[in-house]
Amino acid sequence: MPLAKSLARVALAAALPLALSAAPALAQVQQGNPNAANESMSSMSTTRSLQQGSTTQNNTTMMNIQRSQSTTPPPAPAPIPRGGSMGR
């Protein structure tokens, strides 16, 4: 009997990730609408493309900031006074 229980647990542990990964996909599709799957995939694609565009803009902005900081020369040191009359 203990062997049967352990085999059942192994089978359940192997099947659980498959069941969990399939649940969100099934939840997004409306059974009465034949185009529901296409509409769902289209909206997910649109969302991903907007996220990618936003990420691209952020990366471009950060790269431009880094470039401008790396090409800005350091401030020149203060001139050193040379001989002559100081304080007059």
Helices and strands as residue ranges (DSSP letters): H 2-28, H 36-71
